[in-house]
Amino acid sequence: MAIGIRQLGPNDEAVLATIAPEAPDFDLAGRSEPDKPLGSEAAAEYLSDPAVLHWVAEDNDRVVGELLCHVLRLPFGEGRELFLYSIGVRESYRRRGVGAALLREMFAWMERRAVSLVWVLADNQGAEDFYAAQGFMRGGPNDQGVLMLIDRASSS
């Protein structure tokens, strides 16, 4: 298996358009619906945003895995950290090292830019086990995080 990992950038709008409707194949069965692709202008803006880090794993030009994280600017400490927003691997490619390879690319990016902290919200035991196997650990002893959100698009 010759899987290549690369970071998306300008002119990868077609890759984003391909991934969006196939979103359920990168998630646990039954947990997600196809996503609506960004329009061409929004996709170009997304791909040129330096705070967006989006890597894909490809097998013969077919995306088989993806990792999306965001650089968070902070007014303290090192001044920035990463939020690992999502990682997904097509079911037929799972347990073959694709997710670990995507994380290695992210860790290499962090090392080159002297960013030492990355965090993720795991929402199932399989995800927790995967992240733990890659060196992630639960938050500190006073960690009391609760995910809360407002979806202004659906609340009207």
C-alpha positions in Angstrom: 0.0 0.0 0.0 1.6 3.3 -1.1 -0.4 5.9 0.7 0.8 9.5 0.3 0.1 12.3 2.8 -0.1 15.9 1.7 -1.4 19.2 3.1 -4.2 20.8 1.1 -3.6 24.3 -0.2 -4.7 26.7 -3.0 -6.0 24.9 -6.1 -7.3 21.9 -4.1 -10.9 23.0 -4.3 -11.8 19.9 -6.2 -10.5 17.7 -3.4 -12.7 19.4 -0.9 -15.7 19.1 -3.2 -15.0 15.3 -3.5 -14.6 14.8 0.3 -17.7 16.6 1.5 -20.4 14.3 0.0 -18.4 11.3 1.1 -18.2 12.4 4.8 -20.1 9.3 6.1 -17.3 7.0 4.8 -14.8 8.8 7.0 -16.9 8.4 10.2 -18.4 5.7 12.2 -21.3 4.0 10.5 -24.5 5.9 10.9 -23.0 8.9 12.6 -22.9 11.5 9.9 -24.6 12.7 6.7 -23.0 13.8 3.5 -21.7 17.4 3.8 -22.6 20.2 1.3 -19.4 21.2 -0.5 -18.2 24.8 -0.1 -18.7 27.1 -3.1 -15.6 27.8 -5.2 -14.9 31.2 -3.6 -15.4 29.9 0.0 -13.3 26.8 -0.8 -10.4 29.0 -2.1 -10.6 31.2 1.0 -10.6 28.1 3.3 -7.6 26.6 1.5 -5.6 29.9 1.7 -6.3 30.5 5.4 -3.0 29.9 7.3 -5.0 29.0 10.4 -6.5 26.0 8.6 -4.4 22.9 8.4 -6.0 20.1 6.3 -4.1 17.0 5.4 -5.3 14.1 3.2 -4.0 10.6 2.8 -4.3 9.5 -0.8 -4.1 6.1 -2.5 -3.7 6.6 -6.3 -5.4 10.0 -6.1 -8.3 8.8 -4.0 -8.6 10.4 -0.6 -8.7 7.6 1.9 -8.1 9.7 5.1 -8.1 13.3 6.2 -7.1 15.4 9.2 -8.3 18.9 9.9 -7.0 21.1 12.6 -6.9 24.8 13.4 -4.2 27.1 14.7 -5.5 28.9 17.7 -3.9 32.2 18.5 -3.6 32.9 22.2 -2.6 36.0 24.3 -0.4 33.9 26.7 2.1 31.1 26.9 3.5 30.2 23.5 0.9 32.3 21.8 -0.7 29.4 19.8 -1.8 25.8 20.0 -3.6 23.4 17.7 -7.2 22.2 17.9 -7.5 18.8 16.2 -11.0 19.3 14.8 -11.4 16.0 13.0 -9.6 12.9 11.6 -11.3 10.3 9.5 -10.2 7.3 7.5 -12.4 5.3 5.1 -13.6 2.1 6.7 -11.7 -0.1 4.2 -8.4 1.6 5.1 -8.8 1.6 8.9 -6.3 -0.2 11.1 -3.6 0.1 8.4 -1.7 3.1 9.8 -3.4 5.8 7.8 -4.7 7.8 10.9 -1.3 7.5 12.6 0.5 8.7 9.4 -1.8 11.7 9.3 -1.0 12.5 12.9 2.7 12.2 12.2 2.4 14.9 9.5 0.6 17.1 12.0 3.2 16.5 14.7 6.0 17.3 12.2 4.3 20.6 11.3 4.1 21.4 15.0 7.8 20.6 15.5 8.8 22.8 12.6 6.8 25.7 14.0 7.6 25.2 17.7 4.0 24.5 18.6 3.9 22.2 21.5 0.2 21.7 22.4 -2.5 20.0 20.5 -5.9 19.1 21.9 -8.9 17.1 20.6 -12.4 16.3 21.8 -12.9 12.6 21.6 -16.6 11.5 21.5 -16.4 7.7 21.6 -14.3 5.0 23.2 -12.7 4.0 19.9 -11.5 7.6 19.3 -10.1 7.8 22.9 -8.2 4.5 22.4 -6.8 5.7 19.1 -5.6 9.0 20.5 -4.2 7.4 23.6 -2.2 5.0 21.4 -0.8 8.1 19.6 0.4 9.7 22.9 -2.6 11.9 23.8 -3.8 11.9 27.4 -6.9 13.1 29.1 -6.8 16.7 30.4 -5.3 17.7 33.8 -6.8 16.8 37.1 -9.1 19.8 37.2 -10.4 19.3 33.6 -14.1 19.8 33.6 -14.8 20.5 30.0 -18.3 20.3 28.6 -19.0 20.8 25.0 -21.7 23.5 24.5 -22.7 25.2 21.3 -25.2 27.4 19.5 -26.0 26.7 15.9 -27.4 30.1 14.8 -28.3 28.7 11.3 -30.7 26.1 12.8 -32.0 28.1 15.8 -34.1 30.5 13.9 
